[in-house]
Amino acid sequence: MKQIIQSFKTGKTVLEELPVPKVKRGTVLIQTTRSLVSLGTERMLVEFGKANLISKARQQPEKVKQVLDKIKTEGLLPTIETVFNKLEQPLPLGYCNVGRVIAVGEGVFDFNVGDRVASNGNHAEFVCVPQNLVAHIPIDVSDDEACFTVVGSIGLQGLRLLNPTMGETFVVVGLGLIGLLTAQLLLANGCNVIGVDLDDSKLSLASEMGDNSI
């Protein structure tokens, strides 16, 4: 099967030929029909991979602390070897998948072969995903629409934590894909929404969708 992977060491993104994953206990094997690119998240990962070691360290100070602690306990050379081995490991990109179930693992009872589902699977022709990260797609929802399920769930989790009530006003800072979906969810909940972004085109799009943008 074909899968998109990225090198954390060089930032190079390639379409690789890999074996089809085997279904495991508690998982669902899905044949992909759609895979959504999450521009902000995936661009950040690609740019991180292309950065030099100093830039990588600046972007992840908590990892630097872990490396320093590891040097104290295990020594310099073993730590350097571990770090470079980690950078050599390929990173699968993508987390918004739609497809049809072609196999279910032992212990899975909510899904059957042939079900149309959304999951957080990678950009690949086949993905094996834990059943708790898979959801049935309603018959009146297209594959193109269902691709936004995972991204929408990120915004929805923010709303769950906020517990908004009708008539409240919320400010959404950043009107990328997740920001726009979050604004729409707030509007659907009867809230007033103020969108903030540096990109005029995103502000215009948000205004067309019904929020006040600045």
C-alpha positions in Angstrom: 0.0 0.0 0.0 1.0 3.6 -0.4 1.5 5.9 2.7 2.8 9.4 3.2 5.6 9.6 5.7 8.1 12.3 6.8 11.6 12.3 8.1 12.0 14.2 11.3 15.7 14.5 10.5 15.5 16.1 7.0 11.9 17.2 6.8 11.6 15.3 3.5 8.1 14.0 2.8 7.7 10.9 0.6 5.0 8.5 -0.7 6.3 5.1 0.5 5.2 1.6 -0.5 4.5 -0.3 2.8 2.8 -3.6 3.8 -0.9 -3.4 4.6 -1.2 -3.4 8.4 -2.7 -6.5 10.1 -5.8 -6.1 12.1 -5.2 -6.5 15.9 -7.3 -7.1 18.9 -9.5 -4.1 19.6 -8.8 -2.5 16.2 -10.6 -1.9 12.9 -8.8 -2.2 9.5 -10.1 0.4 7.1 -9.6 0.9 3.4 -9.3 4.6 2.8 -11.6 6.6 0.5 -10.7 10.1 1.8 -7.9 11.6 3.8 -8.0 15.3 4.9 -4.8 17.4 5.1 -4.7 19.5 8.2 -2.7 22.4 6.9 -1.6 24.0 10.1 -0.6 20.8 12.0 1.1 19.1 9.1 2.9 22.2 7.8 4.3 22.7 11.4 5.6 19.1 11.4 7.2 19.5 8.0 8.8 22.8 8.9 10.1 21.3 12.2 11.7 18.4 10.2 13.4 20.8 7.9 14.9 22.9 10.7 18.4 22.4 11.9 19.2 20.8 15.3 19.4 24.2 17.1 16.1 25.3 15.7 14.5 22.0 16.7 15.8 22.5 20.2 14.5 26.0 20.4 11.0 24.8 19.3 10.9 22.0 21.9 12.6 23.2 25.1 10.9 20.4 27.2 12.7 17.8 25.0 16.0 19.6 25.6 15.5 19.2 29.3 14.8 15.5 28.9 18.0 15.1 26.8 20.0 16.9 29.5 18.5 14.7 32.2 19.3 11.6 30.1 23.0 12.7 29.7 23.3 13.0 33.5 22.0 9.4 34.0 23.2 7.6 30.9 26.1 9.6 29.6 26.7 11.7 26.5 27.4 9.2 23.8 24.4 6.9 24.5 22.2 9.9 24.7 23.4 11.3 21.3 22.8 7.9 19.8 19.3 7.7 21.1 18.5 11.2 19.8 19.7 10.5 16.3 17.9 7.2 16.3 14.7 9.0 17.2 15.2 11.5 14.4 15.8 8.7 11.9 12.3 7.2 12.7 9.8 8.1 9.9 6.7 10.0 11.0 3.3 9.0 9.5 1.4 12.1 8.5 -2.4 12.6 8.7 -5.1 12.0 11.2 -8.4 12.6 9.4 -9.4 9.4 7.6 -12.6 8.1 6.0 -13.1 4.7 4.5 -14.8 1.3 4.7 -14.1 -1.4 7.3 -12.5 -4.5 5.7 -11.7 -6.4 8.9 -12.4 -6.2 12.6 -10.2 -7.4 15.4 -11.0 -9.7 18.2 -13.2 -8.0 20.9 -14.7 -5.5 18.4 -18.5 -5.6 18.4 -19.7 -2.2 17.2 -18.3 -2.4 13.7 -18.8 -4.8 10.8 -17.1 -5.4 7.5 -18.5 -2.9 4.9 -19.3 -0.1 7.5 -18.5 3.4 6.3 -16.5 5.1 9.1 -14.4 8.1 10.1 -11.2 7.7 12.1 -7.9 9.4 13.0 -6.0 7.2 10.6 -3.0 8.4 8.7 -2.6 9.3 5.0 -2.5 5.7 3.8 -4.5 3.4 1.5 -5.2 1.2 4.6 -5.2 2.1 8.3 -5.5 0.0 11.4 -7.2 2.1 14.1 -8.3 1.4 17.7 -12.1 1.0 17.8 -12.5 3.9 20.3 -11.1 6.3 17.6 -13.5 5.1 14.9 -17.1 6.4 14.3 -19.9 5.4 12.0 -20.8 7.9 9.3 -24.6 8.7 9.0 -26.0 7.8 5.6 -26.8 11.4 4.7 -23.2 12.5 5.3 -20.8 12.3 2.3 -17.2 11.0 2.5 -16.0 14.6 1.8 -18.0 16.0 4.7 -17.1 13.2 7.0 -13.4 13.9 6.5 -13.7 16.8 8.9 -14.9 14.7 11.8 -11.7 14.5 13.7 -10.8 18.2 13.2 -14.3 19.1 14.3 -14.0 17.0 17.4 -10.9 19.0 18.4 -13.0 22.2 18.4 -15.9 20.3 20.1 -13.7 19.2 23.0 -12.8 22.9 23.6 -16.6 23.7 23.8 -17.1 20.8 26.2 -14.5 22.3 28.5 -16.0 25.8 28.2 -19.6 24.6 28.7 -21.0 27.6 26.7 -24.5 28.8 27.3 -26.9 30.7 24.9 -26.2 34.4 24.6 -22.6 34.3 25.8 -19.8 35.9 23.8 -16.6 34.1 22.9 -13.4 35.2 21.1 -11.8 32.6 18.8 -8.2 33.6 18.2 -7.0 32.1 14.9 -9.4 31.3 12.1 -7.8 28.3 10.5 -9.7 25.1 9.9 -10.2 24.3 13.6 -10.9 27.9 14.5 -13.6 28.2 11.8 -15.3 25.0 12.9 -15.1 26.0 16.5 -16.8 29.4 15.6 -19.6 27.5 13.8 -20.1 25.2 16.7 -20.4 28.2 19.1 -22.9 29.9 16.7 -24.9 26.7 16.5 -25.0 26.8 20.4 -26.6 30.2 20.3 -23.4 32.1 21.3 -22.0 35.4 19.9 -18.6 34.9 18.3 -15.8 37.3 17.7 -13.1 35.9 15.4 -9.5 37.3 15.4 -6.9 36.6 12.7 -4.1 38.4 10.9 -5.2 37.0 7.5 -7.9 39.2 5.9 -9.2 36.3 3.7 -9.9 34.2 6.8 -11.6 37.1 8.4 -13.8 37.5 5.4 -14.7 33.8 5.3 -15.5 33.9 9.0 -17.8 36.9 8.5 -19.6 35.1 5.7 -20.3 32.2 8.2 -21.8 34.6 10.7 -19.2 35.7 13.3 -17.9 39.1 14.0 -14.3 39.3 12.8 -11.5 41.7 13.7 
